[in-house]
Amino acid sequence: MGEHSSVKFPQEVIDEYAALGVDLPAMFSAGDLGTRMGVEIKEASADRVVGTMPVEGNTQPYGLLHGGASAVLAETLGSVGSMLHGGSSKIAVGVDLNCTHHRGARSGLVTGVATPVHRGRSTATYEIVITDEQDRRVCSARLTCLLKDIPTS
């Protein structure tokens, strides 16, 4: 997901995971898919997750941002928020993703902002708004994650 050092986590969250020997920025990457798509998380807390993705390289045959690319960005950001809400003893697993595509984007970066709609003990739901560089809404998404206990060995 690009430069992990650019992610801004709250210091208390960094400390919690560091005490467990966990590299927090690496843990919250989108893996190989996010790297290939150029997803970068710029800010992350349980209250707000912000990330960007280039349109170039993530288009469909008509030259517009692919709806699946918007879905990847949305699920990545909502999952990060859910994991941060769940804490170091939980893992977030997406169970429902809904995306509404409002307008096309042909170039530049899109920015996604995930904010919580519901944060419970076993589920977390985030709304993700994706905008273009002119701050026009490209996509509205909602992700619900199941918060599962991390299995102990």
Accessible surface in RSA format (square Angstrom, percent):
REM  Atomic radii and reference values for relative SASA: ProtOr
REM  Chains: A
REM  Algorithm: Lee & Richards
REM  Probe-radius: 1.40
REM  Slices: 20
REM RES _ NUM      All-atoms   Total-Side   Main-Chain    Non-polar    All polar
REM                ABS   REL    ABS   REL    ABS   REL    ABS   REL    ABS   REL
RES MET A   1    13.18   6.8   3.88   2.6   9.30  22.1   4.01   3.4   9.18  12.2
RES GLY A   2    47.69  58.8   0.00   N/A  47.69  58.8  26.68  73.2  21.02  47.1
RES GLU A   3   122.07  70.1 118.38  89.6   3.69   8.8  45.41  87.8  76.66  62.6
RES HIS A   4    69.14  37.8  64.34  44.7   4.79  12.3  42.01  43.3  27.13  31.6
RES SER A   5   103.93  87.8  65.96  88.0  37.97  87.5  57.72 122.9  46.21  64.7
RES SER A   6    41.25  34.9  27.02  36.1  14.23  32.8  37.41  79.7   3.84   5.4
RES VAL A   7    21.17  13.9   6.90   6.2  14.27  34.4   6.90   6.0  14.27  38.7
RES LYS A   8   148.78  72.6 139.67  85.7   9.11  21.7  88.35  79.5  60.43  64.4
RES PHE A   9    17.89   8.9   1.95   1.2  15.94  41.5   3.17   1.9  14.72  42.1
RES PRO A  10    39.12  28.5  26.11  23.8  13.01  47.3  38.33  31.6   0.79   4.9
RES GLN A  11   111.87  62.6 105.66  77.2   6.21  14.8  55.95 119.1  55.91  42.4
RES GLU A  12   123.86  71.1 113.72  86.0  10.14  24.1  63.40 122.6  60.46  49.4
RES VAL A  13    26.12  17.2  25.85  23.4   0.27   0.7  26.12  22.7   0.00   0.0
RES ILE A  14    62.57  35.6  61.62  45.9   0.95   2.3  61.62  44.4   0.95   2.6
RES ASP A  15    76.71  53.7  70.09  69.8   6.62  15.7  29.33  69.0  47.38  47.2
RES GLU A  16    77.87  44.7  65.34  49.4  12.54  29.9  37.68  72.9  40.20  32.8
RES TYR A  17     3.56   1.7   3.56   2.0   0.00   0.0   3.55   2.7   0.01   0.0
RES ALA A  18    61.48  56.5  42.74  66.0  18.74  42.6  45.94  64.7  15.55  41.2
RES ALA A  19    90.98  83.7  47.35  73.1  43.63  99.2  60.18  84.8  30.79  81.6
RES LEU A  20   107.85  60.1  76.88  55.0  30.97  77.9  83.20  58.4  24.65  66.3
RES GLY A  21    71.42  88.1   0.00   N/A  71.42  88.1  37.14 101.9  34.28  76.8
RES VAL A  22    50.96  33.5  39.49  35.7  11.47  27.6  43.60  37.9   7.36  20.0
RES ASP A  23    92.42  64.7  76.17  75.8  16.25  38.4  40.43  95.1  51.99  51.9
RES LEU A  24     4.42   2.5   2.57   1.8   1.85   4.7   2.57   1.8   1.85   5.0
RES PRO A  25    34.52  25.2  31.91  29.1   2.61   9.5  32.13  26.5   2.39  14.9
RES ALA A  26    45.82  42.1  34.58  53.4  11.24  25.6  35.32  49.7  10.50  27.8
RES MET A  27    70.43  36.5  39.09  25.9  31.34  74.6  48.61  41.3  21.82  28.9
RES PHE A  28     8.33   4.2   4.28   2.7   4.05  10.5   7.12   4.3   1.21   3.5
RES SER A  29    39.29  33.2  18.34  24.5  20.95  48.3   4.11   8.7  35.18  49.3
RES ALA A  30    27.13  24.9   3.77   5.8  23.36  53.1  14.47  20.4  12.66  33.5
RES GLY A  31    36.45  45.0   0.00   N/A  36.45  45.0  35.70  98.0   0.75   1.7
RES ASP A  32   111.82  78.3 104.01 103.5   7.81  18.5  20.86  49.1  90.96  90.7
RES LEU A  33    79.94  44.5  77.42  55.4   2.52   6.3  77.42  54.4   2.52   6.8
RES GLY A  34     0.00   0.0   0.00   N/A   0.00   0.0   0.00   0.0   0.00   0.0
RES THR A  35    84.52  60.1  70.75  71.7  13.77  32.8  59.49  79.9  25.03  37.8
RES ARG A  36   177.79  74.6 139.53  71.1  38.25  91.1  75.85 103.7 101.94  61.8
RES MET A  37    23.26  12.0  21.31  14.1   1.96   4.7  20.82  17.7   2.44   3.2
RES GLY A  38    28.10  34.7   0.00   N/A  28.10  34.7  23.83  65.4   4.27   9.6
RES VAL A  39     0.13   0.1   0.00   0.0   0.13   0.3   0.00   0.0   0.13   0.4
RES GLU A  40    52.38  30.1  52.38  39.6   0.00   0.0   4.22   8.2  48.16  39.3
RES ILE A  41     2.67   1.5   1.26   0.9   1.41   3.4   1.26   0.9   1.41   3.8
RES LYS A  42    77.03  37.6  74.14  45.5   2.90   6.9  43.92  39.5  33.11  35.3
RES GLU A  43    60.19  34.6  60.19  45.5   0.00   0.0  20.09  38.9  40.10  32.7
RES ALA A  44     0.64   0.6   0.00   0.0   0.64   1.5   0.03   0.0   0.61   1.6
RES SER A  45    26.05  22.0  25.57  34.1   0.48   1.1  18.87  40.2   7.18  10.1
RES ALA A  46    24.47  22.5  20.09  31.0   4.38  10.0  20.09  28.3   4.38  11.6
RES ASP A  47    87.16  61.1  81.16  80.8   6.00  14.2  26.42  62.2  60.75  60.6
RES ARG A  48   101.94  42.8 101.94  52.0   0.00   0.0  31.48  43.0  70.46  42.7
RES VAL A  49     0.00   0.0   0.00   0.0   0.00   0.0   0.00   0.0   0.00   0.0
RES VAL A  50    15.99  10.5  15.99  14.5   0.00   0.0  15.99  13.9   0.00   0.0
RES GLY A  51     0.00   0.0   0.00   N/A   0.00   0.0   0.00   0.0   0.00   0.0
RES THR A  52    15.74  11.2  15.74  16.0   0.00   0.0  11.70  15.7   4.04   6.1
RES MET A  53     0.07   0.0   0.00   0.0   0.07   0.2   0.07   0.1   0.00   0.0
RES PRO A  54    40.61  29.6  40.61  37.0   0.00   0.0  40.61  33.5   0.00   0.0
RES VAL A  55     0.05   0.0   0.05   0.0   0.00   0.0   0.05   0.0   0.00   0.0
RES GLU A  56   147.91  84.9 135.58 102.6  12.33  29.4  53.80 104.1  94.11  76.8
RES GLY A  57    73.32  90.4   0.00   N/A  73.32  90.4  39.74 109.1  33.58  75.2
RES ASN A  58    12.78   8.8   6.04   5.8   6.74  16.2   6.74  16.2   6.04   5.8
RES THR A  59    56.50  40.2  31.15  31.6  25.35  60.4   7.33   9.8  49.17  74.3
RES GLN A  60    43.37  24.2  36.24  26.5   7.13  17.0  17.66  37.6  25.70  19.5
RES PRO A  61   137.30 100.1  93.90  85.6  43.40 157.8 107.18  88.5  30.12 187.2
RES TYR A  62   171.89  80.3 155.95  88.7  15.95  41.5 115.09  86.5  56.81  70.0
RES GLY A  63    28.63  35.3   0.00   N/A  28.63  35.3  25.00  68.6   3.63   8.1
RES LEU A  64    50.06  27.9  50.06  35.8   0.00   0.0  50.06  35.2   0.00   0.0
RES LEU A  65    15.88   8.8   2.59   1.9  13.29  33.4   2.59   1.8  13.29  35.8
RES HIS A  66    86.01  47.0  85.97  59.8   0.04   0.1  54.33  56.0  31.68  36.9
RES GLY A  67    25.44  31.4   0.00   N/A  25.44  31.4  16.24  44.6   9.20  20.6
RES GLY A  68    32.95  40.6   0.00   N/A  32.95  40.6  28.66  78.6   4.29   9.6
RES ALA A  69     4.23   3.9   1.71   2.6   2.52   5.7   1.91   2.7   2.32   6.1
RES SER A  70     1.73   1.5   1.73   2.3   0.00   0.0   0.00   0.0   1.73   2.4
RES ALA A  71    22.59  20.8  22.09  34.1   0.50   1.1  22.33  31.4   0.26   0.7
RES VAL A  72    32.01  21.1  27.60  25.0   4.41  10.6  31.62  27.5   0.39   1.1
RES LEU A  73     0.00   0.0   0.00   0.0   0.00   0.0   0.00   0.0   0.00   0.0
RES ALA A  74     0.00   0.0   0.00   0.0   0.00   0.0   0.00   0.0   0.00   0.0
RES GLU A  75    63.98  36.7  63.98  48.4   0.00   0.0  18.62  36.0  45.36  37.0
RES THR A  76    16.24  11.5   9.59   9.7   6.65  15.8   9.39  12.6   6.85  10.4
RES LEU A  77     0.00   0.0   0.00   0.0   0.00   0.0   0.00   0.0   0.00   0.0
RES GLY A  78     0.00   0.0   0.00   N/A   0.00   0.0   0.00   0.0   0.00   0.0
RES SER A  79    27.17  23.0  27.13  36.2   0.04   0.1  20.50  43.7   6.67   9.3
RES VAL A  80     5.38   3.5   4.97   4.5   0.41   1.0   5.31   4.6   0.07   0.2
RES GLY A  81     0.00   0.0   0.00   N/A   0.00   0.0   0.00   0.0   0.00   0.0
RES SER A  82     0.08   0.1   0.08   0.1   0.00   0.0   0.00   0.0   0.08   0.1
RES MET A  83    20.11  10.4  19.80  13.1   0.32   0.8  17.43  14.8   2.68   3.6
RES LEU A  84    16.53   9.2   1.38   1.0  15.15  38.1   1.75   1.2  14.78  39.8
RES HIS A  85    56.52  30.9  36.10  25.1  20.43  52.3  27.49  28.3  29.04  33.8
RES GLY A  86    17.06  21.0   0.00   N/A  17.06  21.0   3.81  10.5  13.25  29.7
RES GLY A  87    15.84  19.5   0.00   N/A  15.84  19.5  15.69  43.1   0.15   0.3
RES SER A  88    27.52  23.3  15.46  20.6  12.06  27.8   0.57   1.2  26.95  37.8
RES SER A  89    72.32  61.1  63.60  84.9   8.72  20.1  49.33 105.0  22.99  32.2
RES LYS A  90    46.30  22.6  46.10  28.3   0.20   0.5  22.54  20.3  23.76  25.3
RES ILE A  91    75.07  42.7  75.03  55.9   0.05   0.1  75.07  54.1   0.00   0.0
RES ALA A  92    16.37  15.1   0.00   0.0  16.37  37.2   0.00   0.0  16.37  43.4
RES VAL A  93    62.34  41.0  59.10  53.5   3.24   7.8  62.34  54.2   0.00   0.0
RES GLY A  94    32.09  39.6   0.00   N/A  32.09  39.6   2.96   8.1  29.13  65.2
RES VAL A  95    89.87  59.1  51.45  46.6  38.42  92.6  60.58  52.6  29.29  79.4
RES ASP A  96    66.27  46.4  59.26  59.0   7.01  16.6  21.90  51.6  44.36  44.2
RES LEU A  97    60.42  33.6  28.67  20.5  31.75  79.8  28.67  20.1  31.75  85.4
RES ASN A  98    71.60  49.4  68.31  66.0   3.29   7.9   6.63  16.0  64.97  62.8
RES CYS A  99    36.29  27.4   9.56  10.7  26.72  62.8   7.21  18.3  29.08  31.4
RES THR A 100    70.32  50.0  66.65  67.6   3.67   8.7  45.89  61.6  24.42  36.9
RES HIS A 101    97.34  53.2  69.06  48.0  28.28  72.4  53.45  55.1  43.89  51.1
RES HIS A 102    92.86  50.8  56.69  39.4  36.17  92.5  43.63  45.0  49.23  57.3
RES ARG A 103   109.01  45.8  91.08  46.4  17.93  42.7  26.50  36.2  82.51  50.0
RES GLY A 104    40.89  50.4   0.00   N/A  40.89  50.4  13.62  37.4  27.26  61.1
RES ALA A 105     7.41   6.8   1.43   2.2   5.98  13.6   7.41  10.4   0.00   0.0
RES ARG A 106   156.98  65.9 134.44  68.5  22.54  53.7  60.38  82.5  96.60  58.5
RES SER A 107    86.39  73.0  72.38  96.6  14.01  32.3  38.77  82.6  47.62  66.7
RES GLY A 108    31.43  38.8   0.00   N/A  31.43  38.8  20.61  56.6  10.83  24.2
RES LEU A 109    76.20  42.4  74.13  53.0   2.07   5.2  74.13  52.1   2.07   5.6
RES VAL A 110     0.23   0.2   0.23   0.2   0.00   0.0   0.23   0.2   0.00   0.0
RES THR A 111    42.38  30.1  41.92  42.5   0.46   1.1  22.67  30.5  19.71  29.8
RES GLY A 112     0.00   0.0   0.00   N/A   0.00   0.0   0.00   0.0   0.00   0.0
RES VAL A 113    38.57  25.4  36.91  33.4   1.66   4.0  36.91  32.1   1.66   4.5
RES ALA A 114     0.00   0.0   0.00   0.0   0.00   0.0   0.00   0.0   0.00   0.0
RES THR A 115    51.11  36.3  51.10  51.8   0.00   0.0  36.33  48.8  14.78  22.3
RES PRO A 116    42.19  30.7  19.45  17.7  22.74  82.7  19.64  16.2  22.55 140.2
RES VAL A 117    97.35  64.1  62.77  56.8  34.58  83.3  68.69  59.7  28.66  77.7
RES HIS A 118    90.63  49.5  84.42  58.7   6.22  15.9  60.71  62.6  29.93  34.8
RES ARG A 119    94.83  39.8  64.07  32.7  30.76  73.2   8.08  11.0  86.75  52.6
RES GLY A 120    20.23  25.0   0.00   N/A  20.23  25.0  18.58  51.0   1.66   3.7
RES ARG A 121   220.34  92.5 204.68 104.3  15.66  37.3  90.44 123.6 129.90  78.7
RES SER A 122    65.21  55.1  63.77  85.1   1.45   3.3  34.13  72.7  31.09  43.6
RES THR A 123    42.23  30.0  41.99  42.6   0.24   0.6  28.76  38.6  13.47  20.4
RES ALA A 124     0.00   0.0   0.00   0.0   0.00   0.0   0.00   0.0   0.00   0.0
RES THR A 125    15.72  11.2  15.72  15.9   0.00   0.0   6.70   9.0   9.02  13.6
RES TYR A 126     0.10   0.0   0.10   0.1   0.00   0.0   0.10   0.1   0.00   0.0
RES GLU A 127    70.29  40.4  70.04  53.0   0.25   0.6  10.13  19.6  60.17  49.1
RES ILE A 128     0.00   0.0   0.00   0.0   0.00   0.0   0.00   0.0   0.00   0.0
RES VAL A 129    30.27  19.9  29.38  26.6   0.90   2.2  29.38  25.5   0.90   2.4
RES ILE A 130     0.00   0.0   0.00   0.0   0.00   0.0   0.00   0.0   0.00   0.0
RES THR A 131    23.86  17.0  23.78  24.1   0.08   0.2  14.02  18.8   9.84  14.9
RES ASP A 132    13.48   9.4   6.80   6.8   6.68  15.8   5.97  14.0   7.51   7.5
RES GLU A 133   112.40  64.5  73.72  55.8  38.68  92.1  32.45  62.8  79.95  65.3
RES GLN A 134   115.08  64.4  89.69  65.5  25.39  60.5  49.31 105.0  65.77  49.9
RES ASP A 135   117.59  82.4  97.16  96.7  20.43  48.3  31.65  74.5  85.95  85.7
RES ARG A 136   102.80  43.2  97.89  49.9   4.92  11.7  39.64  54.2  63.17  38.3
RES ARG A 137   106.58  44.8  96.75  49.3   9.84  23.4  29.23  39.9  77.36  46.9
RES VAL A 138     4.38   2.9   4.38   4.0   0.00   0.0   4.38   3.8   0.00   0.0
RES CYS A 139     0.00   0.0   0.00   0.0   0.00   0.0   0.00   0.0   0.00   0.0
RES SER A 140    23.62  20.0  22.08  29.5   1.54   3.5  20.03  42.7   3.59   5.0
RES ALA A 141     4.51   4.1   0.00   0.0   4.51  10.3   2.73   3.8   1.79   4.7
RES ARG A 142   103.84  43.6 103.63  52.8   0.21   0.5  31.86  43.5  71.98  43.6
RES LEU A 143     1.27   0.7   1.09   0.8   0.18   0.4   1.11   0.8   0.16   0.4
RES THR A 144    26.65  19.0  26.52  26.9   0.13   0.3  17.86  24.0   8.79  13.3
RES CYS A 145     0.00   0.0   0.00   0.0   0.00   0.0   0.00   0.0   0.00   0.0
RES LEU A 146    68.59  38.2  68.59  49.1   0.00   0.0  68.59  48.2   0.00   0.0
RES LEU A 147     9.17   5.1   2.16   1.5   7.01  17.6   2.16   1.5   7.01  18.9
RES LYS A 148   101.87  49.7  97.28  59.7   4.59  10.9  44.98  40.5  56.89  60.6
RES ASP A 149   100.02  70.1  86.21  85.8  13.81  32.7  30.61  72.0  69.40  69.2
RES ILE A 150    71.82  40.9  62.06  46.2   9.76  23.5  62.06  44.7   9.76  26.5
RES PRO A 151   116.32  84.8  91.14  83.1  25.18  91.5 102.06  84.3  14.26  88.6
RES THR A 152   130.97  93.2 101.30 102.7  29.68  70.7  74.38  99.9  56.60  85.6
RES SER A 153   164.73 139.2  84.78 113.1  79.95 184.2  82.29 175.2  82.44 115.5
END  Absolute sums over single chains surface
CHAIN  1 A     7906.9       6098.9       1808.0       4272.5       3634.4
END  Absolute sums over all chains
TOTAL          7906.9       6098.9       1808.0       4272.5       3634.4
